[in-house]
Amino acid sequence: MSEANDKRAALGEKTAELVIAGFTFVLGAIVAFDSWRLGARWVEDGPQTGYFPFYVGLIICFASIVNFVTALLAGKKGRAFVKVGQLKLVLSVLVPSAVYVGLVGWLGIYVPSILYIASFMLWLGKYPWWKALLVSVGTSVFFYSVFELWFQVPLPKGPIESLLGIA
Amino acid sequence: MEALNSLLQGFSVALSFTNIALMFAGVILGVIIGVLPGLGGANGVAILLPLTFSMAQTPGGQTSAIILLSCIYWGALFGGAITSILFNIPGEPWSVATTFDGYPLAQKGRAGTALTAAFTSSFVGAAVGVIVITFLSPIVAEFALEFGPPEFFGVYLLTFCAFVGMSKEAPFKTIVAMMLGFALAAVGTDTVTGTLRLTFGTATLLTGFDFLVAVIGLFGIGEILLTLEEGLEFKGASARINVKVVFETWRELPRYWITSLRSATIGCFMGIVPGGATPASFMSYGTAMRFSKDGEKFGSGVVEGVVAPETAAHAAGTSALLPMLTLGVPGSPTAAVLLGGLLIWGLEPGPLLFVEQKNFVWGLIASMYLGNVAGLIVVLTCVPLFAAILRIPFSVIAPIIIVICAIGSYTVHNATFDIYMMVVFGIIGYLFKKVRYPLAPLVLAVVLGDRAEASFRQAMLMSHGDMSIFFSNKLVGGLTSLALILLFWPMASGAVALLRNRLRRE
């Protein structure tokens, strides 16, 4: 039952094409409008700041319309953009990654990396906890030695590192 | 002859103990990067670029830094073949065509033969590419010394129009991707007037988007998300190369010399004209299939089907550095990242480089010869080791790669904001790849955006806003016309095909 469900299309390819063409159109419009606001005309001493990006924005809008219409006419309705099972897998990586990145700003890079790698191994990989601990802590220690000690490139650190006195 | 003298001097620069050690380190790192999903030539070099910032400040360090990074590139080119042949997973886009015959060969138990053929043809392709660079680049550079802003804009225009005309994706998707790149490059402080553009009042956007972050997100995170769709496990053939197989394969390879020569030519051409390694490998596979005696056996596992795409991909990947060095116009995303590196180290790519930084340029070119020999040695001897990396389960390797990407994005500017941007670019990369928007022109536009805009504005200032300056003399007129022909090529060829069909029906 769940097997069949996983193969179902979560989103059709045609819909995805249309949404992305719409998205790029909006981006193009933003670029064009902001450039126009800054001045996109030719003045006494040469082109204004917005001159070049204004046309870039216009071209994006025009090409997006073409892509939108092409996708609308193509009628590849049946094809899946992403299947339910695939989407689950992709989200199971994407969501933790977003959380991880959010934590980096607050806790520095080392502690979130340990949590991230370990939880990944525990939940998706079904590894025993000691293996997860070994790999995740090992990776952080490795990056610490390569970046901070060897190449002397500082990485973000948080309150836990300052407690340990290595910040 | 002058080129040979300069090359000899280059060898004296490249043949130091540090540089040779860096070469091997670079190649090994590069192969690992090429083998791992989510890490490839472009983002691998982008992640490691910040590590060279301090290296490049020591005397002669710029040469060492470029040797390290370019060898990572060669290694990644080699590494792509390993995953294609053993696991049927192209580690790099340009090794897709290698899977067509490489994987069937491996399934027949001839993995060793396929790998040896792939590595050797890669080496041959690269060697041809380097020879072309050695003799052609001083000529191009000298020619380009005469270039003014209109000519440079003509070259940029040609580059970008070539992408539209030669890409196998829909032309308007290529245009959208490319123009988004230009828009991203425009964000931040306008270098000419100092005005803020497209920052929408936020301080974080003052410095604009860094292309390194874009590359890491688009190619790294995006690629991992794509790989994930295939599931969490890789199943592959076992790899072992023994000396006997190597020599047997080497005895067989000279038979395909015409294929090699044709593929190398296609590769060099596609690399210099920014078509890139990926279309070159497909084109070369296609032509090899058409002209070969065993054409109909292609796809079932013939050695010739491995030789053709690998030779072309390496020839293209190598010769992509020619326009990067001589004109400051990279022929591939990885070349674009290397160009970004040169700019960060304080070198101005372009024709003057050949006059002012002779040691750097020729040291790099000499290192290409040596680096590829180093690469061949490393891959032939260490294949089982590299294949073992792929057997590490994805649930371990994926989070580690994402951590590496995060570190890479952070170290570019020591900004946490860049890590957030990396994730955003990753999602964009995943979506764009799925609906077949090409990413290479986007990256190239981000890198070249400011320079293209500057040359456009200077040219416009020269002519007081008159577009006809782009046709004002033979040279710039030729460049512009060629660019326009390439731009409308898909439309023209489509029209011709339509007409031919209609005529046939009548």
HADDOCK unambig.tbl for C-alpha pairs under 7 A between the chains (distance, minus, plus):
assign (segid A and resid 17 and name CA) (segid B and resid 435 and name CA) 6.36 0.50 0.50
assign (segid A and resid 31 and name CA) (segid B and resid 183 and name CA) 6.99 0.50 0.50
assign (segid A and resid 31 and name CA) (segid B and resid 198 and name CA) 6.89 0.50 0.50
assign (segid A and resid 34 and name CA) (segid B and resid 198 and name CA) 6.26 0.50 0.50
assign (segid A and resid 46 and name CA) (segid B and resid 461 and name CA) 5.77 0.50 0.50
assign (segid A and resid 47 and name CA) (segid B and resid 457 and name CA) 6.90 0.50 0.50
assign (segid A and resid 49 and name CA) (segid B and resid 193 and name CA) 6.84 0.50 0.50
assign (segid A and resid 52 and name CA) (segid B and resid 453 and name CA) 6.77 0.50 0.50
assign (segid A and resid 53 and name CA) (segid B and resid 183 and name CA) 6.23 0.50 0.50
assign (segid A and resid 53 and name CA) (segid B and resid 186 and name CA) 6.69 0.50 0.50
assign (segid A and resid 56 and name CA) (segid B and resid 179 and name CA) 5.84 0.50 0.50
assign (segid A and resid 56 and name CA) (segid B and resid 183 and name CA) 6.61 0.50 0.50
assign (segid A and resid 60 and name CA) (segid B and resid 176 and name CA) 5.27 0.50 0.50
assign (segid A and resid 60 and name CA) (segid B and resid 179 and name CA) 6.11 0.50 0.50
assign (segid A and resid 63 and name CA) (segid B and resid 172 and name CA) 5.39 0.50 0.50
assign (segid A and resid 63 and name CA) (segid B and resid 175 and name CA) 6.78 0.50 0.50
assign (segid A and resid 63 and name CA) (segid B and resid 176 and name CA) 6.03 0.50 0.50
assign (segid A and resid 64 and name CA) (segid B and resid 176 and name CA) 6.70 0.50 0.50
assign (segid A and resid 66 and name CA) (segid B and resid 172 and name CA) 6.98 0.50 0.50
assign (segid A and resid 67 and name CA) (segid B and resid 172 and name CA) 6.45 0.50 0.50
assign (segid A and resid 67 and name CA) (segid B and resid 173 and name CA) 6.79 0.50 0.50
assign (segid A and resid 86 and name CA) (segid B and resid 229 and name CA) 4.81 0.50 0.50
assign (segid A and resid 89 and name CA) (segid B and resid 228 and name CA) 6.51 0.50 0.50
assign (segid A and resid 89 and name CA) (segid B and resid 229 and name CA) 6.60 0.50 0.50
assign (segid A and resid 90 and name CA) (segid B and resid 225 and name CA) 5.69 0.50 0.50
assign (segid A and resid 90 and name CA) (segid B and resid 228 and name CA) 6.16 0.50 0.50
assign (segid A and resid 90 and name CA) (segid B and resid 229 and name CA) 6.57 0.50 0.50
assign (segid A and resid 101 and name CA) (segid B and resid 419 and name CA) 6.65 0.50 0.50
assign (segid A and resid 101 and name CA) (segid B and resid 420 and name CA) 6.46 0.50 0.50
assign (segid A and resid 105 and name CA) (segid B and resid 416 and name CA) 6.01 0.50 0.50
assign (segid A and resid 113 and name CA) (segid B and resid 403 and name CA) 6.50 0.50 0.50
assign (segid A and resid 116 and name CA) (segid B and resid 399 and name CA) 6.99 0.50 0.50
assign (segid A and resid 117 and name CA) (segid B and resid 399 and name CA) 5.39 0.50 0.50
assign (segid A and resid 117 and name CA) (segid B and resid 400 and name CA) 6.63 0.50 0.50
assign (segid A and resid 120 and name CA) (segid B and resid 395 and name CA) 6.34 0.50 0.50
assign (segid A and resid 120 and name CA) (segid B and resid 399 and name CA) 6.88 0.50 0.50
assign (segid A and resid 121 and name CA) (segid B and resid 395 and name CA) 5.69 0.50 0.50
assign (segid A and resid 121 and name CA) (segid B and resid 396 and name CA) 5.93 0.50 0.50
assign (segid A and resid 124 and name CA) (segid B and resid 395 and name CA) 6.09 0.50 0.50
assign (segid A and resid 125 and name CA) (segid B and resid 395 and name CA) 5.19 0.50 0.50
assign (segid A and resid 151 and name CA) (segid B and resid 51 and name CA) 6.61 0.50 0.50
